[in-house]
Structures are given as structure tokens and as C-alpha cells.
Amino acid sequence: MSRKRAPGDASLRMSSGLPSGGSWRLVREIEVNVLECKVCFESYSSGRRPCSLPCGHAVCRLCLAALSTGAVKLHAGSSQPDITDTASAAAAADDPGASRRLLQCPFCRKTWAACLAADCLPLLQLAELVEEEKGQEEKEEEEEEDMGSSCSQPPAPPASPAPWPRLSCQAVSGGWGQLLNPTGIALCSRSGRVVVAHDGQKRVRVFDPKKGTCLREFGSKEDIRYPLDVAVTQDGLVLVTDAGDSAVKVFTPHGRLVMTIRESLALPWGVDIGPQDQVAVADAELGSLSLLHIDFRTRTLVRNQRVCSTLRRPREVAICPATGFIHVVEHLRSQPAGSTSPVCLSTFNNQQQLIYQMDSFRLGLLNTPQLWVSGITVDGKGNVLIAEANHKAVVCLGNPQAPQYRTIISQGLSFPLGLVCIGDDTLIVLDGGDYSFKVYRDFYQTKP
């Protein structure tokens, strides 16, 4: 009877939460030493279900049936049992008389009533998980072989890779006591530190994302009444939209308030900073999108440029770091918290001209569910990412030239509120449901 080989690295690349990094070798050992019956040396499966004995040892269901009937026979010169008659062994296991039979554990030699053995569901579920991943690997290998066999034909032009693969959570920072009802998140590109606006005694907290520790906090309730969003300039200045004071406030990296902008603002909501330090502000009450040109050296507002004044409840806003295009999310009608509302994603080019719109009807053509957009960001290639609170997910909408709808994060979020991109494979998500921010990376890129 042949012993099944242990799978290679590729067969253990499971997107369902198995360990990564140095634990891959441990997972392989578990598959060989745990997910295998040590009587017949066959792997557990739905047809060879693992059964747990009262002593804690486990054997497959067919071996259990053979042990309880005394039908285990040895080949001459072999120490392995012959249980090839699986039909008769399974029938013996279902025999009502099994409750009166005794069986002896082949490992500790303790004797138990056969009726005390039961299916071991954790082992079965783990075995099915491994088997499913192995089947996926074999399918991919067959596809590669098919591609290799057709090499005599002219090669087709390579397809451009899809932006943003499915991501897995690698770190969680913050939590209750660190953050209270967070509303906005931003990243300092120079220092790599994460800035979060929340409803604590100090309205702004600065974190080291690698260690998850809070480095400093600032912004008392007198300085910031009700923060809604936050952004950081290239020099580390922190901008906060204060809905309670109808203003955008500028702080130094150390937390000193140096500037307050109230001109033409009523309910400033979303804020973002472009590649030239231009500041985009969405005002939900005025229905406006403004571009603030600020001289941060002299702390003066040079110009308040009104990009559009006919928007409907604009809230979330993001600027593409490569092109300077501005993306703003309109909420077309007021809805109570926790419900969906028709939305419209509007895109303005770097000349402040409306060039693209995607409303709920057009999103429906992409087979999308009802959206509750609660956050937005743009990566370096112009792809728009949104936080979708209704389904607790993060979705890639592509770019205006190639719109799409693809979920890249579907697990581990309670109430996503804000997004920050780092490169092309790392995303930081502000989760208002558990008062934290979470770092997501490409699952396969984290493997050594």
C-alpha cells in the first residue's frame, strides 16, 4: 500500500487563514503526521473519515470498523493491516451490534466500547481544506501543461495583470482605549507614519504602523470640535476637517495649530492632498468641491478654487497621486445610519473638468450590490478603491478608462471607514467597528 506524498509549498498556499512565513514547514508536518491514519497510512478524507477514540487517539473510520470486528489481517512479512475490503468494513461500522463490541486502541492498548468512538470533525474539516487546495494546484498545473503543449502556435500578447490581488490581514493596531469612534486616516509619505482622527480627548493620534504604537497625540476639544477626515502634506503638516467649527485646520507635525480656513465652508467632510500639495475639500452641506491653494511656508490661503458647486452631498474625496485627478463620492439622498443610498462617483481632471461619472445604475450593470461607500483612495496607477460598509469589504473600481468591480478584501472588517495605499500591494484600512486600523498585503507575497 503506497504512502501518499507530502505536498509541496504551492499546495499549502491557502487563502483561508493558514499560517504564513516560517509556519509553512509546520503545516506540512501537520498534514503528514496529523491528517493521516497511522494504522493504514492513508490520508483522511470524506470517504475515509477520521474517528476519535476516548483515549484521544484517532484512526480512520475503516480501520475503526476493522478493529472493532477483529478483521484486521496482516500480510506475510508486513506490519500494515489489510483493510482493502472497504465495503464490508463500512458495513461493520454501521452494524447495530457494534455497541456491544470492544476495541483496543492500537497505540495505547486501552480497551473501549466501539460505540464510544465518534467522528473527529476538526480533523475532517482540516483534511477537506488541504484536499481542496491540492485540487486547485493540480488544476493550475494542468493549465500550465496545456499552455506548454500549444507553444507551436504564435504566442498571444500577454494580458496586463489585474490590479490589486486579494489581500490578507497582516497586522492590527489601535483598538478600544487607543481609538474612539475614528473618522479619518492618512499616511505621511515622508515618515511612513499613520495619522488617525477620532473622538478622543486628543482628536489626532500618530502611529508607527510597523510597531503599532502611538507616538504622539494632539488636538484638544477646543482646537478640534468634531473631526471628519484628515490628510498629511509631504512636509508632514496635518490637515483636519472640523465639522463642528466649519473649518479646515492645519497643524504642525508636533501638533501646534498654525492655520484655520473657514472661507466658503459650511460642513467640510472629506479632505485629500494632491502631488503638488493642493488640498481638495468636499462640503456636504454646500454641495461643493473646492481646491485650496495654500502657501504652507507663510501659512496663508492663496486661492480658494471652486471646482464644482452642484454636487449632491459630497463626502469622500481622493486625489490620484500620479495624474492629479480628483474623485469625489456623492450621496444622492440622505439616509439613516446603517442603510444604503444611491451614490455617484464623479471624476475631475487636473484642469478641474468633469470627465467621468459612475452612478448606482451604471454600477448595477457591473453586477454590483447596493453600495454604502464609506471611504475612498486612489493608488499610484489611478485605480479607485472604495470602502464598502454595507458588505464590510474593500472594492477596486478600476479607472475611468477601464472600470470594473472586484472585491479585494471580503473578510476581517466590521465597518471600514478609510483607506490608505502603500505601493501596489499594501493597503491600510480604518475599521470603525473595532476602533482600529488594519494592514493588508498580498497573501502570496508574504510567503518567504
Secondary structure, DSSP 8 states (H G I E B T S, - for coil): --------SGGG--TTS---GGGHHHHHHHHHHTSB-TTT--B--SSS-EEE-TTS-EEEHHHHHHHHHT--EE-TT--SEE---HHHHHHHHT-GGGGG-EEE-TTT--EEEGGG-EE-HHHHHHHHHHHHHHHHHHHHHHHHHHHHHTTTS---------SS--EEEEEEEE-BTTBSS--EEEE-TTT--EEEE-SSSSSEEEEETTTTEEEEEE--TTT-SSEEEEEE-TT--EEEEETTTTEEEEE-TTS-EEEEE-TT-SSEEEEEE-TTS-EEEEETTTTEEEEEEEETTTTEEEEEEEEES--SSEEEEEE-TTT--EEEEEE-S---TTS---EEEEEE-TTS-EEEEEEHHHHHHTT-----EEEEEE-TTS-EEEEETTTTEEEEEEETTEEEEEEEE-SS-SSEEEEEEETTTEEEEEETTTTEEEEEEETGGG--
